[in-house]
Amino acid sequence: MVNWNMHPTANSQLAIQFAPGAKWNDTFWENKRMGELLKSSLSELDPDKRHEMYCEMQTLVHNESGMVIPAFSNVNDGIAKNVMGIPKIPLGQVGGAEWPEFAWLA
């Protein structure tokens, strides 16, 4: 069993877990096509083509990787006009869990 926190991009998450030779590849899955897609998606400027690449990568993971994902963490951030200083960091709840250091009420 493993738990992965959020990452800033889909590519960074997929590369850590599913790239050929990835150090944290829990299922030890090696797939040449996955590696090609991970690399080419980084330089693809067309959002529709990039979307297709990520859909293909997710299909590969689903069909071939051996990974079972039984649940997803439900993480939501909230905002209010009187809350200030929460950093916009897409790595975790409420600004990457750094809000106690920076937040204040106006």
Secondary structure as GFF3:
##gff-version 3
##sequence-region A 1 106
A	DSSP	alpha_helix	10	18	.	.	.	ID=ss1
A	DSSP	alpha_helix	32	43	.	.	.	ID=ss2
A	DSSP	alpha_helix	47	64	.	.	.	ID=ss3
A	DSSP	beta_strand	83	84	.	.	.	ID=ss4
A	DSSP	alpha_helix	93	96	.	.	.	ID=ss5
A	DSSP	alpha_helix	99	102	.	.	.	ID=ss6
A	DSSP	beta_strand	104	105	.	.	.	ID=ss7
###
